[in-house]
Amino acid sequence: MQTLTPLRAFSLLRSLSFRAFSSSSNDYADQSRGGLPRFYSEVLPPHKGNVVRVHGDEFWHMTKVLRLSTNDRVELFNGKGGLIEGCIQSIDRTGLDFVALNDLKLIPPQSTQWHVFAGFGTLKGGRADWLVEKCTELGASTVSPLLTERSPSISESRMDRLQRVILAASKQCQRLHGMILKPPTKVNYLLHLVGESKVSLLAAAKATPVVCAMTSLTNEASGLIIIGPEGDFTEKEMNMMIKAGVTAVGLGSHRLRVETATIALLATVMLWSDSQQTPAS
């Protein structure tokens, strides 16, 4: 495998970043550059002139936080690629009526599909919220709390909170296909997923630098990203995953927090995947 110098690796990442963000498809541009305030609704009106009712948290956000009123234009999305523009037709004490100004748009999902497994169940002080928020913004398809010997559980109340974090982040970054928060996953079950995946990357100290390792992953736009808990995986867990077929990758010479390692690895593979899907100019 070709060895990259630090300068060459830095230049490569700059190139990937430029290509990924300057050569996106039109559909992706539609997802990320909308100018109207955007809100979530499980039900969307299919055609121009149809009306849906908005209530609950989104109603509160629209009317009490942003102070929107009748005739203000907004967008609704359903987290499954559906997007529609309309305006507020009427407001009462319990909700508002949204009237569609055009027909429903259905945006296809991105071809890039990376699934994150991270041992963040024991993180405190909002660090797990930050991890999940940034995974949403970067475009991860799913995030699963990974249960390990050093991070054996995560509370149901915390999972509920993380769902709310994902929705807020999806609205902020104009993401139309919502990231899925998967149920907690044990290492033993993860081994099964590794066996079925073409690419599984495990962040590990003193491993081959990730940019070097990914030179052999041309045209791969999906896979698993695995990050250990605070204190890292046990030697037994590490050996089990290596035996199952994961590729250990390094993220530099410094010891990283769980959330930092997750975002560093996810950002790298997302930029790499975008560059592989974009035809050279």
N, C-alpha and C positions, 0 to 999 in steps of 0.2 A: 504493500500500500504506500502511495506517495506521501511523504512527510511534508507538512506545510510549516513554513517559518511563521512566527507571530505576525510579521508584517504582511505576509501573503494571506494569512487567515483573516486579518483585519480588512484587507482590501477585498477579499471574497465576500465577507459579510456586508460590506458597504454596497457592493455590486448587487447582491441578492436583495437587499433592502430597496435599492432604487428600482430594480426590475419589478419587484413584487408590488410596490405601491404606485408605480407609474404605468404599468401595463395591465391593470385589472380589466376584467370583462365589463361590458356595459351593464349587465345584470348586477354585478357587484357594485358598480357606481350608483345604481339606483338604490341599493340597500344603504350605502354609507354616506350619501351626500344630500339627503332630504333637508328641505329648509323649514318645513312646518313642524310644530310640536307634534310628537307622536305618542300614542297611548295604546295600551293593550286592551283587546276585547276578544273573548273567546268566540263570539259570534260576529261575523262581518256581513254587511248588506251586499248581496251579489251584484246588484245593478244600480245604475244612476236613479236617484229618486227614492230608493228604499231607505227605511229608517230603522235604526237599532237603538236600544236603551243602554245607557252607560250609567253605572252606579258604583257604590263601594269606594275602594281606595282611589281608583282612577277618576271617578266623579269628584272626589275631594281634591285631588291634585289639580285637576283642570280648573275648578271654580274657586277653591280656597287658597291654593298656593300660587297658581299662575293668574288668577283673577280673570279667567276667560269668561266671555258672555255670549249672548245670542249673536249669530252671524259670524262669529270668529271661525276661521278655517283651521282644521286640524287633520291629522291622519290617524287611522286605526290600523293595528296589525294584530295577527293572531298567533305569532310565534311559529307558524308552519309555512311561511312564505307568502301569506296573504297580506295585501296592503291596499288601502282605499283612502281616497281623499274626500273630505266632506266639510260640513260646517255644523255648528251647534244650532239646532232649530228652536229648542225651547229648554228652559231650566225650571225645575221646581225643587221642593225640599228634599226629595228622595233620589233624584237623579236628573239626567238630561237626555234629550233626544238628539241623535246624530243623523243627519241626512246626507246620503252619498251624492257627490257632485260628478262622479264618473263610475264606470264599471270596475269591479274588483280586479286587481292585478295579482297574478300568482307568479312569484319569482322562484325559479328552481334553486335547490341548495347547491352550495359549493362542492366541487369534486374532492376537495381536501378534507380528509376525515381523520383527525387525530384524537385519541382517547387517553385522558389523563387519569392515572392512578397514583394518589399521593397520600402519605401517612400524616394527615393534618388533623386527626381527631383530637389530639391533646394540645393543639395550638391555642394560645390565650391572647387576650387583648385585641381582638379584631383581626388577627393575622390570617385566620382561615377565611374570613369575609374578604379580605384583600386578595388572597390567592384565587378564590372563586370568581371575584369580580374581574380580575385581570385575565383569567382563562376565558371568560365570556367575551371580553373585548378583543382578545387575540384570535378568537375563532375556533377554540376547541369544540369538538362535537359533543363530548361527554366528559364529566368529571366524576370520579368515584372515590370516596374516602377508603383508603386502604388500611385494613385492620391487620396489625402486626403484633409481635410479642411486646414491642415497646410503645405501641399505640393501639391498644386492644379494643377500643370502643369509641362511639360518638353518639351523643344524645339525640333523641327524636326532635326535641325542641330546637336543637341547633340545625338539624336538617331543614326544618321549616323556615328558619331564619335565612339559611343559604338560598332557598328557593326565592325568597323575596329579593335577596341581593342580585340573583341572576336576572330577574325581571327588570329591576332598576337599571342594571348595567346594559341589558339589551336595548332598553329605551334610549339610554344615554349615547350608546355607540351606533345607534341606528341599525341594529342587527335584526333581520327579519325571521331567521330560523333560530329559535331559542336553543341554548345549550341545555343538555339534559343532565340533571344531577341524579346519578345512579345510586342505588342502595349501597350501603357499605359492603366491601368485598374483602374476603380473606385471601391470604397469600396462596393457599392451596387451590382455590378456585381460579386465581389469576394465572396459575401455571397452565391450566386448561386453555385459557384465552391466548397465552403466549404461543402454545402449540399450534393454534389456528391462524395466527397472524404472521404475515410475511416479514414485518418489521416490529421489533420490540426493543426500545431503548431504555436502559437502566442507568441513571446517574450514579456514578461511583468514583470515589477518590482514586487518583493515580491510574485511571483508565485512559485509553486512547482518546485524545481530544475529539470532541463531538464533530467539529468541522472535518477533521481527517476521516473519521469513521463514516461520515455521510457521503464521501466520494463514491462509495459503492452502492448507494441507494438511488441511482438515477431512475427517474420516472415513478418512484414510489410516492404516492400522495396520501397514504393512510398508514396507521399503525398505532402502537401503544407507547405511552411515555410513563415511566415508573420512577417515582421518587420516594425515598425512604422517610421514616419519621425522625423526630429529634433523637439523636443517638444512633441513627442509621439502622439498617437491617442487622440482624444477628448473622453470624457467619453461616449458620445452618440455612437461614432464609436466602442469603446471597447465593450459596452453593446450589440450592434447589432451583433458583431462577436461571442461573447460568446453565445448569444441566438441561433446563426446559427449552433453552434457545435464545435467551435475551442477549443483546449486545450491550456490554458495559461501555459507557462513554464518560469522558471527563469534562468538567465545566470550569477548569482553571485550577490554580494552585491554592486558592483560599477556601476555607471551610464556609459553606453557604447554609443559610437557614432553609427550612423546607420550602417556604413560599418563594424565596429568591431562586433556588435551584429549579423549581417548577416553572417559573416564568422564563428563566434564562433558556431552558431546554425547549419549552414550547415555542417561544419566539423564534429560536433558531430553526426548528423543523418547519414551522409555518412559512417562514421566508424561503427556506429551501424548497418546500413543496410548490409554492407559487412560482418560483423561478423555473422549476422543472416543467410546469404546466404551460408556461408562457413561451410561445415560439420566439426564437432569436430574431432580432430585427436586422 
